[in-house]
Amino acid sequence: MLSLRINGLMAMAFLFACQLVKGQSTTDKEDYQVQLAAVKKEVWAWKNPAFDVRKIPVEYNKYSTVIIAQHIEMESTANKSLKLFGAGGGLIKSTYFVRTDRALIKINDKAALENYSEIGYEEILRRNSPNQVFKNFSNTYLGVRLIKPDGSIQEVNNAESVLTKDEYTVREAKLAVSGLEIGDIIDYFIRTVEVAEGEIENKEILFDMAEESPILSYSMHGLISKKYALEYRSMNGAPEMKVTDTGDNFELSFSKKDIPAYPIALWMSPMRQIPIVRLNMVFGYKGMDANKLNARRPGEIYKNIPQEELVEDVKVFVNMVRSEYKVTPFTFLTQRIDKKLAELKRAKVEMTPEETACVIYYYLRWWAYYETSGKSNLLVGIERNKKRMRDEYRMKYICYLYELFKDYGIKSDYVLATSKYGPENSKALLMSDFELLIRTSEGKPVYFSFDGRFTPGNYFPYYLEGQQAPAFYLAKRSRNNEDVSYFIPYSNAESNQQKELLNVRLDNSNPQRLLIDRSTTETGYMKIGDQLNLLLFEEYYEAERIEIGEKMSLTEKFADKKRTKSLATEYDQAFADARKERLKEFESAIKEHFDVNPLELKGQKVSKMGIRHNNPDLEYSASFAIDGWVKKAGNNYIMDIGKLLGTQLKLEEKFRNRTEDIYMPYARSFNWEVRFKIPDGYTVEGIDKLSVNLDNESARLNSKASIQGSDLVFVVEKAYKKGYEPASAWPRLLAMIDAAQDLYNVKVLLKKKA
């Protein structure tokens, strides 16, 4: 078994920290190169027979790459902790974690050559600023060498690396792998050394033993201090991890041979379909209230933690938030909610328990995602949309919502579900494997989630569809208070729809250019991606502040006070910058959809945002031109009419045969209506090729074309009918995928009249 020897490395880390305390530069290239040389010497000397293999079975030649060997080495031991000098000459107790990933890979074709032609990595990452006392940092070391077909070894010179970012907190680099050729074997490692003042955070480590290439040998070895508690689970045919108590440390190991290639990139749920070993390192606690907190104890091994234990962890968290809620004044929300409900009552709006729950939810969503009070929230562009709230905070807001529901007499249950891209309930390892939801229990049951800033009421995330979700109560509610479980239903293809209306004509000044007016409507889950890319904080803030009764716009609110008046100007400028950014996002969305750069983009707008359950659709539009889809042929023109549908899935040969079940995001449908204005003096030939009629249990593709007056009208409907399919359904899906690709390639002839 390999052993990890890092005494010299840790001494260098000690020197690195001392330099930091003294205020000296810690980006000194020479120090880093000395450390890198020591790491290379150690790793290249490993005695692991799997890395001596050079001959590959002939049947693997069809793969772009073959992973001959992959090994992971880890260490965070009790007998090698550091004492680092802090401010004033005192000692700072520190911990460290070292991980080395090494792989030996055969390069079989041009695609693999391009993929490994350069490797990017972070040389140094710090989580403190120059004027702070030592906190924590990590160094990353990369080594690459090439093994030629004749057995000779060429080491890639790290001096050829190029810094892509060189700042105090982070230094990023990219190494060009010069000399790499088809037929070579690349042998490389990446080592990360983390050093932290105090305790390194809990570490969740995933060993996923599958790629789109076969793996001949996969192994792991580690030494972990017994100050940690270790939680682990082997899944989906992964080997059991061997755990040995060596006194102060745990020694961990496992290995697996001859792992086949998997279609990882195409509709899979790796947590449920590929061999995986999960490990969670937790700083153990055995002090006061350890049992009450359901804490993991240092030096203990928790193998295959039962679901009930994780539900108990969630209950501990929920009870802590519940106690916090009782002492936190929420009157700033409840006063607004009371006023809104009173207004609705006066207006004689019929409020079912579900509608009342939605009103409460939207006020809490405003507080969580929309309310802003100062310069720290000046981020108003697309980046703001994509910032995801941390899991623990999302859980907190769900707990707040539960308590608010209770205050307003709305009965509900806490519901836990694991993502279909995560483990099944019974195979969960961590509390964070579960999504915490609320399900109302009176009238029509509806779900509530804090999945994101655009999540409406009466909603659960798509990744929870089809999951069995246990519910739990914190207090006895009736004589029969048994825990129950709910099945979260699948949505259908019609509820997740993208509708495209395209009015198309030739440019009179350049008949080989198409002018397109595009209008898009997206429903259900289909709108999520475009909401993140196309919505502006300025617009959704304004829409929501009117709904909740906020009197002034954001800039008006700041301009109204002397001390924040300058902020109003800053926000106005930030909003203007965000509008320019959205123009680029519209261009990118068109480029991604049609796989061509749009020209003369104009008139782009979002007319509906789809952020409330009672106004659920996203609608946007734009006008633009496209070159390259119309070609002159004598007096005639040939037009790629199929390309107006946007790019269609085209399967690589390696994906065409499938034995794994199919985890799609969700059932969905696409509808296109293309209205092409036939230019005067021309007729259209070849529209018969635009008719397709394919409908089976898994998929549908129907299309037809007709001449209506001076327009060629091309109507297409495509649907994936189910969010999950067994592997046996693959031929049915494949038939539709191939038919859609054929339709995408159809051309028509614009023939000049005689």
C-alpha positions, 0 to 999 in steps of 0.5 A: 500500500502506498504511503504519503510522505509530506514532512518536507512539504509541511515544513515548507507550509510552515515557512510559507505561513511565517512569511505571511505573518511577517508581511512578506510576499507569499507569491514567490515563484522560487519557493513554489518551485522548490515545493513542486520539485519535492512533490514530483519526486515523491509522487513519481516514486510511488510503487503502484503496479497499476501505473506500470501497465502499458498494454491496453486490451484491443477492444478498448481501442474504440474509445477516445481515451482509456484510463489505465490507472487512477489513484487517490491518496489523502492524509489529515493525521493527528500526529502531523498537526502544525503550530503556526506563529501568529501575531505577537509571536503567539502560536496558532493551532492549525490543521491540514488536509492533503489530497493527491489525484494521479491518473494514467491515460491512453490518448487514442484520437484527436479529440482526446489530444485536444482535451489534454493539450492543456491543464488548468489549476489553482496554484495558490488560494488564500481566504484572507487579505494581506493585512490579516493575521494568518487564517488559511490557504491551499497550494496546488501542485501539478506534475505531467509526464508523457510515456511514448510508444517506445517506452521513453518518458518525457516530463512536461516542464512546468515553466511552460505554465502561464498565469491566467490570474495573479492576485493576492487571494488566488493565483491560477495557471494553465500548463500547455502539455507540449509534445503530446501525440496520439498513441501517447500515455499521459501520466499526471497528478494534482496535489492540493495541500490545505492548511487552516487555522483551527479546524478544517471544515467538514469534508464531503468526499465523493469517489465516483468510479466511472467515466465515458472511458473505461477504467482498468484500475481505480484505488484510494488510500488515506490516513485520517485523524481520529479527531474526526468522525467518519461517515461513509457508504458504498453504492451501486456496486462500489467496493466496500471501504476497508477501515483500520484503526491504527491508534491515532488515525484511521487507515482507509482503502478500497480498489476496483478493477475493469470499470466499463464506460458509462454515458455520463453526459447523457441523462444519467443519475450518477449517484444512482447508477455508477459505482460510488464511495461517499466519505464525510469527515466530521470534526467530532463532538462529545461535549454538552448536549451531544445527544440532544444535537445528535452529534457525531463523536470523534473517533467513531465510524458511521457506516450506512447511516439509516434514514431515521438518523438523518431525519433526526438531524433535520429535526434538530436543525428545524427545532433550532430555527423554531426557537430562533423564530420565537424570539425574532420579531417578524412584525415587519412581515406580518403587518404587511401580510395582514394588510394585504389579506385585508385588502383582498377581503375588502375586494371580495377576492375568494381566498382558498387556503392555498392562495393565502399560503401563496400570499404569505410565501411571496412576502417571505420570498421578498425578504429573502431575495428581493429586499435590499438596503444598501451598497452591498446589494449593488450587484443587479446584473445577471450574476445576481440571478445565478447566486444560489442561496446556501442550503442551510439558509434555504432550509431556514426560510422553509422553517420560517414559512412553516411557522408563519403558516402556523401563525395564520392557521394553515396546517402543513407538513415538513417534507423531505425528499432526495433529488433524483440526481442524488441518492435514494432516501434509504441510501442518503449519507448527509442531511444535505442530501435532502431537500426540505419542503412544505406541503399544505395538508388542508384543501388541495395540497400544494408544495412550497420550496425556496429553490431560487429567487424566481420560484413561485408558490405551489412549486417543487423543484423538477429534480424531486419529481417521482421521489418518495418523500417522508413527512415529519411532525415536531409535535403530536397533532392527533392520536394517530400521529404516525409519520407518513410519506408522500409521492411527489408527482411527475409533471407532463410534457404539456406543462413544460413547454417551449413555444416558438413563433418565427416570422421569417423573410428574405432580406431584400437588400441581401436575399441570402440573409434571413430576417427573423422575428422570434417570440418565445413562450416557456411554461413550467420548468422550461423557463428556468434557464432563460429566467436566470439569463434574461431577467433583470433585478430592476424589472422583477424588483419593480413588479414585486414591490408593487405586488407587496405594497412597497410604495417607492421604487429602489432608487426613489427610496434611496434618493428620499434620504440624504445619507443614501442619495448618492446610492440612487445615482449608483443604482441608476448606473448599475441598472443601465450596465445591467441592460447592456449586459442583457443585450449580450445575454439575448445574443448568447441565447440566440447563438446557443439555440440556433448555433449561429451568431445573430446579426442586427439584433433589435427589439429584444424584450421580456414581456412576462417574467413568470415568477408567480403561480398565477402569472406563470409563463415567461415570454420574450421576443427579439428580431435579428438576422442570420447569414448562411442558411440561404444559398444561391443556385443559379436563379434559385435559392436553397434554404436550410429551413430545418435549422429554424427549429434550432439545434437538435440533439445529435448523438455520438456513436458511443451513446447510441447503444445504451443499457442504463436507465434514462434520467431526464430532467423532466417531461417536456415539449417543443412547439414551433410555428414558422411562417416564411414569407415567400418572395414575389416571383418564387415558388417553394419545392420540397415541402413534402420532406417536412412532414413527419409523423412519429408517436410512441410511448416515450416520444412524439415528433409531428410536423407538417408544412403547407402554403397559405397565401404567400406564406410557407407555414411549417408547424412542428411538435416534439415531446419527451413524454416522461421524466424517467424511462427504463433502458428498454425505452431507449430505442423509442427515444432514439427513433425520435432523436434521429427523426428530429436530426433528419428534420433539422437537415431538411432544405427547400428550394425557392424556385424562380418562376418562369 
